[in-house]
Structure formats: C-alpha cells, structure tokens
Amino acid sequence: MEVLDDLARAYLSRAEHSPDPHTAESDRQRAADALLLIAQRHPPADAVPLLEQALDAAPDHEASLAL
C-alpha cells in the first residue's frame, strides 16, 4: 500500500509541475488509479477520503465515481 501511495503522490507532484497539459492530465489519471486501488483495499468508511483524493486529482475518473 505504501508503494502505491508514494506512486500516487509522485504522479500528483509531477502533474503539478508539468508544462505539458497532456502529460499533467495523464499523471492525474494515473494518480487517481493508484488511489482507487488503495481505496478498494480498505473498509468503505476508510475508503471515502481516498476516493475524494482520486476525484480531486481527476474529477472524471469513472471507477472512483462508480464507488
């Protein structure tokens, strides 16, 4: 889990500093994917903040919206 969390943070940081909007969007989607995987391994009450973070990163992240 810790590795996925680190990966999500790295993607978010890279997206924040990327001059290329397409790269930034891709990194935000990847971060949302990682956060979703973490959320799926937690009880629902603990998963909510992770899903919120995923949707903050990528508001149109379909899998996070579905949960």
PATORTOR-17816 format. One record per atom (N, C-alpha, C): residue number from 0; x, y, z; atom name. Coordinates in nm, 4 decimals. Layout:
% PATORTOR-17816
nr=NUM&px=X&py=Y&pz=Z&atom=CA
...
***
This chain:
% PATORTOR-17816
nr=0&px=0.0819&py=-0.1203&pz=0.0000&atom=N
nr=0&px=0.0000&py=0.0000&pz=0.0000&atom=CA
nr=0&px=0.0855&py=0.1255&pz=0.0000&atom=C
nr=1&px=0.1912&py=0.1200&pz=0.0784&atom=N
nr=1&px=0.2760&py=0.2389&pz=0.0898&atom=CA
nr=1&px=0.3373&py=0.2754&pz=-0.0454&atom=C
nr=2&px=0.3718&py=0.1736&pz=-0.1227&atom=N
nr=2&px=0.4310&py=0.1990&pz=-0.2540&atom=CA
nr=2&px=0.3290&py=0.2655&pz=-0.3459&atom=C
nr=3&px=0.2063&py=0.2183&pz=-0.3435&atom=N
nr=3&px=0.1018&py=0.2806&pz=-0.4250&atom=CA
nr=3&px=0.0771&py=0.4253&pz=-0.3821&atom=C
nr=4&px=0.0773&py=0.4493&pz=-0.2528&atom=N
nr=4&px=0.0592&py=0.5856&pz=-0.2029&atom=CA
nr=4&px=0.1741&py=0.6749&pz=-0.2510&atom=C
nr=5&px=0.2956&py=0.6245&pz=-0.2413&atom=N
nr=5&px=0.4117&py=0.7012&pz=-0.2892&atom=CA
nr=5&px=0.4014&py=0.7281&pz=-0.4390&atom=C
nr=6&px=0.3563&py=0.6286&pz=-0.5128&atom=N
nr=6&px=0.3413&py=0.6443&pz=-0.6571&atom=CA
nr=6&px=0.2361&py=0.7503&pz=-0.6899&atom=C
nr=7&px=0.1234&py=0.7460&pz=-0.6201&atom=N
nr=7&px=0.0181&py=0.8457&pz=-0.6423&atom=CA
nr=7&px=0.0706&py=0.9858&pz=-0.6139&atom=C
nr=8&px=0.1435&py=1.0022&pz=-0.5042&atom=N
nr=8&px=0.1994&py=1.1340&pz=-0.4689&atom=CA
nr=8&px=0.2997&py=1.1813&pz=-0.5749&atom=C
nr=9&px=0.3808&py=1.0870&pz=-0.6254&atom=N
nr=9&px=0.4783&py=1.1233&pz=-0.7287&atom=CA
nr=9&px=0.4076&py=1.1697&pz=-0.8558&atom=C
nr=10&px=0.3024&py=1.0980&pz=-0.8963&atom=N
nr=10&px=0.2262&py=1.1396&pz=-1.0143&atom=CA
nr=10&px=0.1633&py=1.2773&pz=-0.9931&atom=C
nr=11&px=0.1071&py=1.3006&pz=-0.8760&atom=N
nr=11&px=0.0447&py=1.4300&pz=-0.8497&atom=CA
nr=11&px=0.1470&py=1.5428&pz=-0.8511&atom=C
nr=12&px=0.2617&py=1.5183&pz=-0.7945&atom=N
nr=12&px=0.3672&py=1.6190&pz=-0.7931&atom=CA
nr=12&px=0.4153&py=1.6482&pz=-0.9349&atom=C
nr=13&px=0.4351&py=1.5428&pz=-1.0118&atom=N
nr=13&px=0.4810&py=1.5616&pz=-1.1494&atom=CA
nr=13&px=0.3764&py=1.6354&pz=-1.2320&atom=C
nr=14&px=0.2490&py=1.6034&pz=-1.2106&atom=N
nr=14&px=0.1420&py=1.6718&pz=-1.2830&atom=CA
nr=14&px=0.1395&py=1.8202&pz=-1.2493&atom=C
nr=15&px=0.1615&py=1.8505&pz=-1.1233&atom=N
nr=15&px=0.1588&py=1.9895&pz=-1.0789&atom=CA
nr=15&px=0.2695&py=2.0727&pz=-1.1444&atom=C
nr=16&px=0.3821&py=2.0094&pz=-1.1721&atom=N
nr=16&px=0.4966&py=2.0816&pz=-1.2252&atom=CA
nr=16&px=0.5175&py=2.0633&pz=-1.3752&atom=C
nr=17&px=0.4301&py=1.9905&pz=-1.4401&atom=N
nr=17&px=0.4471&py=1.9622&pz=-1.5820&atom=CA
nr=17&px=0.4022&py=2.0815&pz=-1.6672&atom=C
nr=18&px=0.4862&py=2.1225&pz=-1.7615&atom=N
nr=18&px=0.4456&py=2.2298&pz=-1.8519&atom=CA
nr=18&px=0.3510&py=2.1804&pz=-1.9621&atom=C
nr=19&px=0.3438&py=2.0494&pz=-1.9794&atom=N
nr=19&px=0.2606&py=1.9906&pz=-2.0842&atom=CA
nr=19&px=0.1257&py=1.9480&pz=-2.0257&atom=C
nr=20&px=0.0161&py=2.0082&pz=-2.0692&atom=N
nr=20&px=-0.1155&py=1.9740&pz=-2.0128&atom=CA
nr=20&px=-0.1568&py=1.8292&pz=-2.0352&atom=C
nr=21&px=-0.1128&py=1.7696&pz=-2.1451&atom=N
nr=21&px=-0.1487&py=1.6299&pz=-2.1713&atom=CA
nr=21&px=-0.0765&py=1.5363&pz=-2.0744&atom=C
nr=22&px=0.0488&py=1.5646&pz=-2.0482&atom=N
nr=22&px=0.1259&py=1.4852&pz=-1.9518&atom=CA
nr=22&px=0.0678&py=1.5018&pz=-1.8123&atom=C
nr=23&px=0.0334&py=1.6244&pz=-1.7772&atom=N
nr=23&px=-0.0245&py=1.6513&pz=-1.6452&atom=CA
nr=23&px=-0.1555&py=1.5756&pz=-1.6274&atom=C
nr=24&px=-0.2405&py=1.5768&pz=-1.7294&atom=N
nr=24&px=-0.3682&py=1.5052&pz=-1.7209&atom=CA
nr=24&px=-0.3464&py=1.3552&pz=-1.7074&atom=C
nr=25&px=-0.2539&py=1.3024&pz=-1.7829&atom=N
nr=25&px=-0.2227&py=1.1603&pz=-1.7750&atom=CA
nr=25&px=-0.1720&py=1.1228&pz=-1.6357&atom=C
nr=26&px=-0.0864&py=1.2068&pz=-1.5802&atom=N
nr=26&px=-0.0351&py=1.1806&pz=-1.4459&atom=CA
nr=26&px=-0.1455&py=1.1889&pz=-1.3408&atom=C
nr=27&px=-0.2380&py=1.2819&pz=-1.3562&atom=N
nr=27&px=-0.3513&py=1.2903&pz=-1.2613&atom=CA
nr=27&px=-0.4394&py=1.1661&pz=-1.2703&atom=C
nr=28&px=-0.4595&py=1.1153&pz=-1.3911&atom=N
nr=28&px=-0.5385&py=0.9920&pz=-1.4084&atom=CA
nr=28&px=-0.4671&py=0.8734&pz=-1.3432&atom=C
nr=29&px=-0.3371&py=0.8656&pz=-1.3611&atom=N
nr=29&px=-0.2607&py=0.7568&pz=-1.3002&atom=CA
nr=29&px=-0.2634&py=0.7654&pz=-1.1473&atom=C
nr=30&px=-0.2554&py=0.8861&pz=-1.0960&atom=N
nr=30&px=-0.2637&py=0.9041&pz=-0.9511&atom=CA
nr=30&px=-0.4008&py=0.8587&pz=-0.9010&atom=C
nr=31&px=-0.5055&py=0.8949&pz=-0.9738&atom=N
nr=31&px=-0.6404&py=0.8536&pz=-0.9355&atom=CA
nr=31&px=-0.6524&py=0.7011&pz=-0.9402&atom=C
nr=32&px=-0.5930&py=0.6378&pz=-1.0399&atom=N
nr=32&px=-0.5946&py=0.4913&pz=-1.0479&atom=CA
nr=32&px=-0.5289&py=0.4293&pz=-0.9243&atom=C
nr=33&px=-0.4132&py=0.4834&pz=-0.8859&atom=N
nr=33&px=-0.3417&py=0.4305&pz=-0.7695&atom=CA
nr=33&px=-0.4225&py=0.4509&pz=-0.6418&atom=C
nr=34&px=-0.4815&py=0.5689&pz=-0.6272&atom=N
nr=34&px=-0.5624&py=0.5969&pz=-0.5073&atom=CA
nr=34&px=-0.6850&py=0.5062&pz=-0.5020&atom=C
nr=35&px=-0.7429&py=0.4778&pz=-0.6165&atom=N
nr=35&px=-0.8569&py=0.3860&pz=-0.6213&atom=CA
nr=35&px=-0.8162&py=0.2460&pz=-0.5757&atom=C
nr=36&px=-0.7023&py=0.1986&pz=-0.6213&atom=N
nr=36&px=-0.6554&py=0.0661&pz=-0.5784&atom=CA
nr=36&px=-0.6375&py=0.0604&pz=-0.4273&atom=C
nr=37&px=-0.5836&py=0.1664&pz=-0.3710&atom=N
nr=37&px=-0.5678&py=0.1714&pz=-0.2253&atom=CA
nr=37&px=-0.7051&py=0.1703&pz=-0.1582&atom=C
nr=38&px=-0.7961&py=0.2517&pz=-0.2096&atom=N
nr=38&px=-0.9304&py=0.2619&pz=-0.1511&atom=CA
nr=38&px=-1.0031&py=0.1281&pz=-0.1534&atom=C
nr=39&px=-0.9846&py=0.0510&pz=-0.2590&atom=N
nr=39&px=-1.0531&py=-0.0773&pz=-0.2720&atom=CA
nr=39&px=-1.0064&py=-0.1788&pz=-0.1686&atom=C
nr=40&px=-0.8940&py=-0.1540&pz=-0.1067&atom=N
nr=40&px=-0.8402&py=-0.2463&pz=-0.0060&atom=CA
nr=40&px=-0.8743&py=-0.2036&pz=0.1367&atom=C
nr=41&px=-0.9565&py=-0.1008&pz=0.1492&atom=N
nr=41&px=-0.9966&py=-0.0503&pz=0.2809&atom=CA
nr=41&px=-1.1470&py=-0.0687&pz=0.3002&atom=C
nr=42&px=-1.1914&py=-0.0707&pz=0.4254&atom=N
nr=42&px=-1.3351&py=-0.0703&pz=0.4509&atom=CA
nr=42&px=-1.3961&py=0.0584&pz=0.3939&atom=C
nr=43&px=-1.5234&py=0.0553&pz=0.3592&atom=N
nr=43&px=-1.5866&py=0.1710&pz=0.2954&atom=CA
nr=43&px=-1.5645&py=0.3043&pz=0.3681&atom=C
nr=44&px=-1.5765&py=0.3056&pz=0.4979&atom=N
nr=44&px=-1.5611&py=0.4323&pz=0.5710&atom=CA
nr=44&px=-1.4201&py=0.4884&pz=0.5560&atom=C
nr=45&px=-1.3213&py=0.4005&pz=0.5505&atom=N
nr=45&px=-1.1833&py=0.4451&pz=0.5347&atom=CA
nr=45&px=-1.1497&py=0.4776&pz=0.3888&atom=C
nr=46&px=-1.2277&py=0.4246&pz=0.2973&atom=N
nr=46&px=-1.2020&py=0.4451&pz=0.1551&atom=CA
nr=46&px=-1.2481&py=0.5825&pz=0.1057&atom=C
nr=47&px=-1.3448&py=0.6414&pz=0.1726&atom=N
nr=47&px=-1.4019&py=0.7682&pz=0.1257&atom=CA
nr=47&px=-1.2965&py=0.8776&pz=0.1067&atom=C
nr=48&px=-1.2099&py=0.9043&pz=0.2037&atom=N
nr=48&px=-1.1095&py=1.0099&pz=0.1806&atom=CA
nr=48&px=-1.0166&py=0.9807&pz=0.0626&atom=C
nr=49&px=-0.9868&py=0.8540&pz=0.0412&atom=N
nr=49&px=-0.9018&py=0.8177&pz=-0.0720&atom=CA
nr=49&px=-0.9742&py=0.8401&pz=-0.2051&atom=C
nr=50&px=-1.1019&py=0.8060&pz=-0.2077&atom=N
nr=50&px=-1.1807&py=0.8307&pz=-0.3289&atom=CA
nr=50&px=-1.1946&py=0.9802&pz=-0.3548&atom=C
nr=51&px=-1.2087&py=1.0574&pz=-0.2488&atom=N
nr=51&px=-1.2153&py=1.2030&pz=-0.2644&atom=CA
nr=51&px=-1.0852&py=1.2568&pz=-0.3234&atom=C
nr=52&px=-0.9740&py=1.2038&pz=-0.2774&atom=N
nr=52&px=-0.8441&py=1.2456&pz=-0.3318&atom=CA
nr=52&px=-0.8328&py=1.2070&pz=-0.4791&atom=C
nr=53&px=-0.8800&py=1.0892&pz=-0.5124&atom=N
nr=53&px=-0.8768&py=1.0452&pz=-0.6516&atom=CA
nr=53&px=-0.9597&py=1.1387&pz=-0.7391&atom=C
nr=54&px=-1.0772&py=1.1766&pz=-0.6895&atom=N
nr=54&px=-1.1643&py=1.2648&pz=-0.7672&atom=CA
nr=54&px=-1.1123&py=1.4086&pz=-0.7693&atom=C
nr=55&px=-1.0401&py=1.4488&pz=-0.6671&atom=N
nr=55&px=-0.9749&py=1.5801&pz=-0.6715&atom=CA
nr=55&px=-0.8692&py=1.5814&pz=-0.7819&atom=C
nr=56&px=-0.7981&py=1.4715&pz=-0.7955&atom=N
nr=56&px=-0.6942&py=1.4614&pz=-0.8972&atom=CA
nr=56&px=-0.7543&py=1.4532&pz=-1.0370&atom=C
nr=57&px=-0.8609&py=1.3746&pz=-1.0503&atom=N
nr=57&px=-0.9236&py=1.3520&pz=-1.1813&atom=CA
nr=57&px=-1.0751&py=1.3451&pz=-1.1627&atom=C
nr=58&px=-1.1426&py=1.4598&pz=-1.1683&atom=N
nr=58&px=-1.2872&py=1.4641&pz=-1.1409&atom=CA
nr=58&px=-1.3728&py=1.3724&pz=-1.2284&atom=C
nr=59&px=-1.3214&py=1.3329&pz=-1.3444&atom=N
nr=59&px=-1.3977&py=1.2453&pz=-1.4336&atom=CA
nr=59&px=-1.3527&py=1.0994&pz=-1.4241&atom=C
nr=60&px=-1.2828&py=1.0640&pz=-1.3188&atom=N
nr=60&px=-1.2320&py=0.9268&pz=-1.3010&atom=CA
nr=60&px=-1.3505&py=0.8337&pz=-1.2781&atom=C
nr=61&px=-1.3885&py=0.7622&pz=-1.3826&atom=N
nr=61&px=-1.5103&py=0.6804&pz=-1.3827&atom=CA
nr=61&px=-1.5150&py=0.5760&pz=-1.2714&atom=C
nr=62&px=-1.4060&py=0.5054&pz=-1.2482&atom=N
nr=62&px=-1.4058&py=0.3990&pz=-1.1473&atom=CA
nr=62&px=-1.4263&py=0.4560&pz=-1.0081&atom=C
nr=63&px=-1.3684&py=0.5706&pz=-0.9799&atom=N
nr=63&px=-1.3869&py=0.6337&pz=-0.8489&atom=CA
nr=63&px=-1.5291&py=0.6849&pz=-0.8327&atom=C
nr=64&px=-1.5845&py=0.7359&pz=-0.9402&atom=N
nr=64&px=-1.7239&py=0.7835&pz=-0.9364&atom=CA
nr=64&px=-1.8201&py=0.6669&pz=-0.9116&atom=C
nr=65&px=-1.7856&py=0.5509&pz=-0.9649&atom=N
nr=65&px=-1.8735&py=0.4341&pz=-0.9514&atom=CA
nr=65&px=-1.8808&py=0.3826&pz=-0.8086&atom=C
nr=66&px=-1.7730&py=0.4040&pz=-0.7311&atom=N
nr=66&px=-1.7746&py=0.3566&pz=-0.5927&atom=CA
nr=66&px=-1.8435&py=0.4594&pz=-0.5088&atom=C
***
